[in-house]
Amino acid sequence: MKNNYLLLIGTAYLFIGALDLFHTMSYKGMQALSCWILIILRRSTIHLVMSKKLEIR
C-alpha cells in the first residue's frame, strides 16, 4: 500500500483496546458511562478520519 492505513488503524485500535480494558477494570462507583462514551467517540472519529485518508483507485 502507498499509505500506512493498516499501521494507523492498528495503532488506533491498540489505544481503543486500552481504553476498553480501563472501562472493564473500573471499580464500583466510578462513572464508567463517561469512559464508555469516550471510547465510542474515539472509535467513530478514527473510522471517519481513516475513511477520508483511504485512497480508492
CNS distance restraints for C-alpha pairs under 8 A (distance, minus, plus):
assign (resid   1 and name CA) (resid   5 and name CA) 7.94 0.50 0.50
assign (resid   4 and name CA) (resid   8 and name CA) 6.11 0.50 0.50
assign (resid   5 and name CA) (resid   9 and name CA) 6.11 0.50 0.50
assign (resid   5 and name CA) (resid  50 and name CA) 7.22 0.50 0.50
assign (resid   5 and name CA) (resid  53 and name CA) 7.74 0.50 0.50
assign (resid   5 and name CA) (resid  54 and name CA) 6.96 0.50 0.50
assign (resid   6 and name CA) (resid  10 and name CA) 5.86 0.50 0.50
assign (resid   7 and name CA) (resid  11 and name CA) 6.13 0.50 0.50
assign (resid   8 and name CA) (resid  12 and name CA) 6.11 0.50 0.50
assign (resid   9 and name CA) (resid  13 and name CA) 6.15 0.50 0.50
assign (resid   9 and name CA) (resid  46 and name CA) 7.62 0.50 0.50
assign (resid   9 and name CA) (resid  50 and name CA) 7.34 0.50 0.50
assign (resid  10 and name CA) (resid  14 and name CA) 6.24 0.50 0.50
assign (resid  11 and name CA) (resid  15 and name CA) 6.65 0.50 0.50
assign (resid  12 and name CA) (resid  16 and name CA) 6.31 0.50 0.50
assign (resid  12 and name CA) (resid  46 and name CA) 7.13 0.50 0.50
assign (resid  13 and name CA) (resid  17 and name CA) 5.88 0.50 0.50
assign (resid  13 and name CA) (resid  43 and name CA) 7.92 0.50 0.50
assign (resid  14 and name CA) (resid  18 and name CA) 6.33 0.50 0.50
assign (resid  15 and name CA) (resid  19 and name CA) 6.32 0.50 0.50
assign (resid  16 and name CA) (resid  20 and name CA) 6.14 0.50 0.50
assign (resid  16 and name CA) (resid  39 and name CA) 6.41 0.50 0.50
assign (resid  16 and name CA) (resid  42 and name CA) 7.48 0.50 0.50
assign (resid  16 and name CA) (resid  43 and name CA) 6.98 0.50 0.50
assign (resid  17 and name CA) (resid  21 and name CA) 6.11 0.50 0.50
assign (resid  18 and name CA) (resid  22 and name CA) 6.21 0.50 0.50
assign (resid  19 and name CA) (resid  23 and name CA) 6.16 0.50 0.50
assign (resid  19 and name CA) (resid  35 and name CA) 7.75 0.50 0.50
assign (resid  19 and name CA) (resid  39 and name CA) 6.45 0.50 0.50
assign (resid  20 and name CA) (resid  24 and name CA) 6.16 0.50 0.50
assign (resid  20 and name CA) (resid  36 and name CA) 7.59 0.50 0.50
assign (resid  20 and name CA) (resid  39 and name CA) 6.98 0.50 0.50
assign (resid  21 and name CA) (resid  25 and name CA) 6.10 0.50 0.50
assign (resid  22 and name CA) (resid  26 and name CA) 6.05 0.50 0.50
assign (resid  23 and name CA) (resid  32 and name CA) 6.21 0.50 0.50
assign (resid  23 and name CA) (resid  35 and name CA) 6.31 0.50 0.50
assign (resid  23 and name CA) (resid  36 and name CA) 6.61 0.50 0.50
assign (resid  26 and name CA) (resid  30 and name CA) 6.53 0.50 0.50
assign (resid  26 and name CA) (resid  32 and name CA) 6.79 0.50 0.50
assign (resid  31 and name CA) (resid  35 and name CA) 7.42 0.50 0.50
assign (resid  32 and name CA) (resid  36 and name CA) 6.18 0.50 0.50
assign (resid  33 and name CA) (resid  37 and name CA) 6.15 0.50 0.50
assign (resid  34 and name CA) (resid  38 and name CA) 6.21 0.50 0.50
assign (resid  35 and name CA) (resid  39 and name CA) 6.35 0.50 0.50
assign (resid  36 and name CA) (resid  40 and name CA) 6.34 0.50 0.50
assign (resid  37 and name CA) (resid  41 and name CA) 6.12 0.50 0.50
assign (resid  38 and name CA) (resid  42 and name CA) 6.07 0.50 0.50
assign (resid  39 and name CA) (resid  43 and name CA) 6.13 0.50 0.50
assign (resid  40 and name CA) (resid  44 and name CA) 6.20 0.50 0.50
assign (resid  41 and name CA) (resid  45 and name CA) 6.06 0.50 0.50
assign (resid  42 and name CA) (resid  46 and name CA) 6.11 0.50 0.50
assign (resid  43 and name CA) (resid  47 and name CA) 6.33 0.50 0.50
assign (resid  44 and name CA) (resid  48 and name CA) 6.19 0.50 0.50
assign (resid  45 and name CA) (resid  49 and name CA) 6.12 0.50 0.50
assign (resid  46 and name CA) (resid  50 and name CA) 5.95 0.50 0.50
assign (resid  47 and name CA) (resid  51 and name CA) 5.97 0.50 0.50
assign (resid  48 and name CA) (resid  52 and name CA) 6.46 0.50 0.50
assign (resid  49 and name CA) (resid  53 and name CA) 6.45 0.50 0.50
assign (resid  50 and name CA) (resid  54 and name CA) 6.09 0.50 0.50
